[in-house]
Amino acid sequence: MKKRSIRTSKIWHFQSKSSWSQGRKALGLVAMTSLLVGATACAPGAPTSASSVNSTKATPSATPSPTPSKVAGTVCTAEKATQTSAGETYVCAVDQAGKLTWLDSASAKKLSDQRTAEAAAKAAAEKAAADKAAADKAAADKAAADKAAADKAAADAAAAAIQAAADKAAADKAAADAAAAQVQPKVAPAAPAAQSGCDPNYSGDCVPIASDVDCASGKGNGPAYVKGPVTVIGTDIYQLDGNGDGVGCEK
């Protein structure tokens, strides 16, 4: 029993010594770890916890996946060109600023639809303006033509009235002339001026100025005679015109 106890005591002593040795090693490892953590924490940009250090030592950092390059909003050179990036289709289109830019397909379609609608609205407005201008011109032309026709009709009516007045005046003058011709007395033609020594009441053959003149072909007793014929242009003082027809001493 004594030998067994001694052996048991030795075994316990060995185990205790081994446990102490292992404890010292563990304490040393902890101290070293603490020092390493403290030194790392003081360094700029270093992790602030031991777990970070252990994690860094235990697990190597994974390589980050490359971020796809941004396409939307970048400059392009060929309008309507397309490209695909990260499963998205991009179209080269003219943006609102008037520059060629890569746009995602939905934005490009929306912009295209908007411009199509704007172009249609502009075309409709221009057509409406053109139609209105044509209608206004047609109305103005018709108004001008109507006014010209009315002015011509008025001018024609005025000319007709003037012509009618002229015709009436001519007719009235003709009637007046006719009436005047009917009532105007017959006037004997003017005799030539009496010769010197001839009685001015007669023309034609010279009737001498005397106390009495008779026709040479008659039965008068003179003392003066005239052959005749003579035209009475004044007073038949010698009574040479027996029948009163204006001519005396007729053969």
C-alpha positions as CSV (number, residue, x, y, z in Angstrom):
1,M,0.0,0.0,0.0
2,K,2.8,2.3,0.7
3,K,4.5,1.6,-2.6
4,R,1.3,2.2,-4.5
5,S,0.8,5.4,-2.7
6,I,4.3,6.5,-3.5
7,R,3.8,5.7,-7.2
8,T,0.5,7.4,-7.2
9,S,2.1,10.4,-5.6
10,K,4.8,10.5,-8.3
11,I,2.3,10.2,-11.0
12,W,0.2,13.1,-9.6
13,H,3.4,15.1,-9.1
14,F,4.3,14.5,-12.8
15,Q,0.9,15.4,-14.0
16,S,0.8,18.5,-11.8
17,K,4.2,19.5,-13.1
18,S,3.0,18.8,-16.7
19,S,-0.1,20.8,-16.1
20,W,1.8,23.7,-14.7
21,S,4.2,23.6,-17.7
22,Q,1.3,23.6,-20.1
23,G,-0.3,26.5,-18.1
24,R,2.9,28.5,-18.4
25,K,3.0,27.9,-22.1
26,A,-0.7,28.9,-22.4
27,L,0.0,32.1,-20.4
28,G,3.0,32.9,-22.6
29,L,0.9,32.4,-25.7
30,V,-1.8,34.7,-24.3
31,A,0.8,37.3,-23.4
32,M,2.3,37.2,-26.9
33,T,-1.1,37.4,-28.4
34,S,-1.9,40.5,-26.3
35,L,1.3,42.2,-27.3
36,L,0.7,41.5,-30.9
37,V,-2.8,42.8,-30.7
38,G,-1.7,46.0,-28.9
39,A,1.1,46.6,-31.5
40,T,-1.3,46.0,-34.3
41,A,-4.0,48.3,-32.8
42,C,-1.4,51.1,-32.6
43,A,-0.5,50.8,-36.2
44,P,-2.4,53.1,-38.7
45,G,-5.2,51.3,-40.5
46,A,-4.8,48.1,-38.4
47,P,-7.7,46.0,-37.1
48,T,-8.9,47.0,-33.6
49,S,-9.7,43.6,-32.2
50,A,-7.9,40.4,-31.6
51,S,-10.7,38.6,-33.4
52,S,-9.8,40.6,-36.5
53,V,-6.2,39.6,-36.2
54,N,-7.1,35.9,-35.6
55,S,-9.6,36.1,-38.4
56,T,-7.0,37.6,-40.7
57,K,-4.5,34.9,-39.9
58,A,-7.0,32.1,-40.0
59,T,-9.0,33.1,-43.2
60,P,-7.2,34.6,-46.2
61,S,-9.1,37.7,-47.6
62,A,-11.3,36.8,-50.6
63,T,-10.7,38.6,-53.9
64,P,-13.6,41.0,-54.6
65,S,-15.6,40.5,-57.7
66,P,-14.8,43.2,-60.4
67,T,-17.6,45.9,-60.5
68,P,-19.0,46.1,-64.0
69,S,-18.1,49.4,-65.7
70,K,-20.8,52.0,-65.9
71,V,-22.3,52.3,-69.4
72,A,-25.4,54.5,-69.0
73,G,-24.6,58.1,-69.4
74,T,-21.2,57.6,-71.1
75,V,-20.4,59.1,-74.5
76,C,-21.0,57.0,-77.7
77,T,-20.2,57.8,-81.3
78,A,-22.7,55.9,-83.5
79,E,-26.4,56.6,-83.1
80,K,-28.6,53.5,-82.7
81,A,-25.6,51.4,-82.0
82,T,-26.3,48.8,-79.2
83,Q,-24.2,46.9,-76.6
84,T,-25.0,44.6,-73.7
85,S,-23.4,44.8,-70.3
86,A,-24.4,42.8,-67.1
87,G,-27.5,41.5,-68.9
88,E,-28.7,45.0,-69.8
89,T,-29.0,46.3,-73.4
90,Y,-27.8,49.9,-74.1
91,V,-28.6,52.0,-77.1
92,C,-26.5,54.9,-78.4
93,A,-29.0,57.8,-78.6
94,V,-29.1,61.6,-78.6
95,D,-30.0,62.7,-75.1
96,Q,-32.0,65.7,-73.9
97,A,-28.8,67.8,-74.1
98,G,-28.3,66.9,-77.7
99,K,-25.3,64.6,-77.2
100,L,-24.7,61.0,-78.2
101,T,-25.0,59.0,-75.0
102,W,-25.4,55.3,-74.0
103,L,-28.9,54.9,-72.6
104,D,-30.6,51.7,-71.3
105,S,-33.1,50.3,-73.7
106,A,-36.1,51.4,-71.7
107,S,-34.9,55.0,-71.4
108,A,-33.9,55.0,-75.1
109,K,-37.4,53.8,-76.1
110,K,-39.1,56.4,-73.9
111,L,-37.0,59.2,-75.3
112,S,-37.7,57.9,-78.9
113,D,-41.4,57.8,-78.2
114,Q,-41.4,61.3,-76.7
115,R,-39.6,62.7,-79.8
116,T,-41.9,60.9,-82.1
117,A,-44.9,62.4,-80.3
118,E,-43.3,65.8,-80.3
119,A,-42.6,65.5,-84.1
120,A,-46.2,64.4,-84.7
121,A,-47.5,67.3,-82.7
122,K,-45.2,69.8,-84.5
123,A,-46.3,68.4,-87.9
124,A,-50.0,68.6,-86.9
125,A,-49.5,72.2,-85.8
126,E,-47.7,73.1,-89.0
127,K,-50.4,71.5,-91.1
128,A,-53.1,73.3,-89.1
129,A,-51.3,76.6,-89.6
130,A,-50.8,75.9,-93.4
131,D,-54.5,75.0,-93.7
132,K,-55.5,78.1,-91.9
133,A,-53.2,80.2,-94.1
134,A,-54.7,78.6,-97.2
135,A,-58.2,79.2,-96.0
136,D,-57.5,82.8,-95.1
137,K,-55.9,83.3,-98.6
138,A,-58.9,81.7,-100.3
139,A,-61.3,83.9,-98.3
140,A,-59.3,87.0,-99.1
141,D,-59.1,86.1,-102.8
142,K,-62.9,85.5,-102.9
143,A,-63.6,88.8,-101.1
144,A,-61.3,90.6,-103.6
145,A,-62.9,88.9,-106.5
146,D,-66.4,89.8,-105.2
147,K,-65.4,93.4,-104.6
148,A,-63.9,93.6,-108.1
149,A,-67.1,92.2,-109.6
150,A,-69.2,94.6,-107.6
151,D,-67.0,97.5,-108.6
152,K,-67.3,96.5,-112.3
153,A,-71.0,96.1,-112.1
154,A,-71.3,99.6,-110.5
155,A,-69.0,101.1,-113.2
156,D,-71.0,99.4,-115.9
157,A,-74.2,100.7,-114.4
158,A,-72.8,104.2,-114.2
159,A,-71.6,104.0,-117.8
160,A,-75.0,102.8,-118.9
161,A,-76.6,105.7,-117.1
162,I,-74.3,108.2,-118.7
163,Q,-75.0,106.7,-122.1
164,A,-78.7,106.7,-121.5
165,A,-78.5,110.4,-120.5
166,A,-76.4,111.2,-123.6
167,D,-78.9,109.3,-125.8
168,K,-81.8,111.2,-124.1
169,A,-80.0,114.5,-124.6
170,A,-79.4,113.7,-128.2
171,A,-83.0,112.7,-128.7
172,D,-84.2,115.8,-126.9
173,K,-82.0,118.0,-129.2
174,A,-83.2,116.2,-132.3
175,A,-86.8,116.8,-131.2
176,A,-86.1,120.4,-130.4
177,D,-84.4,120.9,-133.8
178,A,-87.3,119.3,-135.5
179,A,-89.8,121.5,-133.7
180,A,-87.7,124.6,-134.4
181,A,-87.5,123.6,-138.1
182,Q,-91.3,123.4,-138.3
183,V,-91.9,126.9,-136.9
184,Q,-88.9,128.7,-138.4
185,P,-90.1,131.2,-141.2
186,K,-88.6,130.8,-144.6
187,V,-85.8,133.3,-145.1
188,A,-84.9,134.5,-148.6
189,P,-81.2,134.2,-149.4
190,A,-79.3,137.3,-148.7
191,A,-78.9,139.4,-151.8
192,P,-75.6,140.9,-152.7
193,A,-75.0,144.5,-151.7
194,A,-76.6,147.1,-153.9
195,Q,-74.4,148.7,-156.5
196,S,-73.6,152.4,-156.3
197,G,-76.6,154.5,-157.6
198,C,-78.9,151.5,-157.2
199,D,-81.8,151.3,-154.7
200,P,-80.7,149.2,-151.7
201,N,-84.2,147.7,-151.3
202,Y,-83.6,145.5,-154.3
203,S,-80.9,143.1,-155.5
204,G,-80.2,141.6,-158.8
205,D,-80.6,144.0,-161.7
206,C,-79.8,147.5,-160.6
207,V,-83.0,149.5,-159.7
208,P,-82.1,153.2,-160.2
209,I,-83.0,155.7,-157.6
210,A,-85.7,157.8,-159.1
211,S,-89.1,159.3,-158.4
212,D,-90.6,156.1,-159.9
213,V,-89.2,153.0,-161.5
214,D,-91.2,150.6,-163.6
215,C,-90.4,147.2,-165.2
216,A,-89.1,147.7,-168.7
217,S,-91.3,144.8,-169.9
218,G,-94.4,146.3,-168.4
219,K,-96.7,149.2,-169.1
220,G,-95.4,151.6,-166.5
221,N,-94.6,155.2,-167.4
222,G,-91.3,155.6,-165.7
223,P,-89.5,157.9,-165.7
224,A,-86.9,155.1,-164.8
225,Y,-87.0,151.5,-165.8
226,V,-85.3,148.2,-164.8
227,K,-85.2,145.0,-166.9
228,G,-85.3,142.6,-164.0
229,P,-85.7,140.3,-162.5
230,V,-85.0,141.9,-159.1
231,T,-85.4,140.5,-155.6
232,V,-87.1,142.6,-153.0
233,I,-84.8,142.7,-150.0
234,G,-86.3,145.7,-148.3
235,T,-89.4,147.6,-149.0
236,D,-90.9,147.4,-152.5
237,I,-91.2,151.1,-152.8
238,Y,-91.6,151.0,-156.6
239,Q,-94.2,148.1,-156.4
240,L,-92.2,146.0,-158.8
241,D,-93.3,142.7,-157.2
242,G,-96.9,142.6,-158.3
243,N,-97.7,139.1,-157.1
244,G,-95.8,139.4,-153.7
245,D,-93.5,136.5,-154.2
246,G,-90.4,138.5,-153.4
247,V,-89.3,138.8,-157.0
248,G,-90.2,141.7,-159.3
249,C,-90.0,142.3,-163.0
250,E,-90.2,138.6,-163.8
251,K,-90.2,137.9,-167.6
